Amino acid sequence: MSTRKQRIHNLDVTVWVGKRGTSAVTEELNDQLAEQEFVKIKFHRAARADGDAEELATELAEQTNATVVQTRGHTAVLER
């Protein structure tokens, strides 16, 4: 059985945030969080004009009633 840390590390990115910002992915993220424990998100350069990955991940977590598990570079993992 893999540990929580290993499961998070092995996740594929399934949500990409681009120039349309976090509001463009909120519904998709909500759907994915309803179906799986963790969701990995990548923030493209255009999205980061509105803030760094940590700020954007926190914003998405608030919008989807989720928790930021990890941010690393331009990616974040959320759970609900």
Secondary structure as GFF3:
##gff-version 3
##sequence-region A 1 80
A	DSSP	alpha_helix	4	9	.	.	.	ID=ss1
A	DSSP	beta_strand	13	17	.	.	.	ID=ss2
A	DSSP	three_ten_helix	22	24	.	.	.	ID=ss3
A	DSSP	alpha_helix	26	35	.	.	.	ID=ss4
A	DSSP	beta_strand	38	43	.	.	.	ID=ss5
A	DSSP	three_ten_helix	47	50	.	.	.	ID=ss6
A	DSSP	alpha_helix	53	64	.	.	.	ID=ss7
A	DSSP	beta_strand	67	72	.	.	.	ID=ss8
A	DSSP	beta_strand	75	79	.	.	.	ID=ss9
###
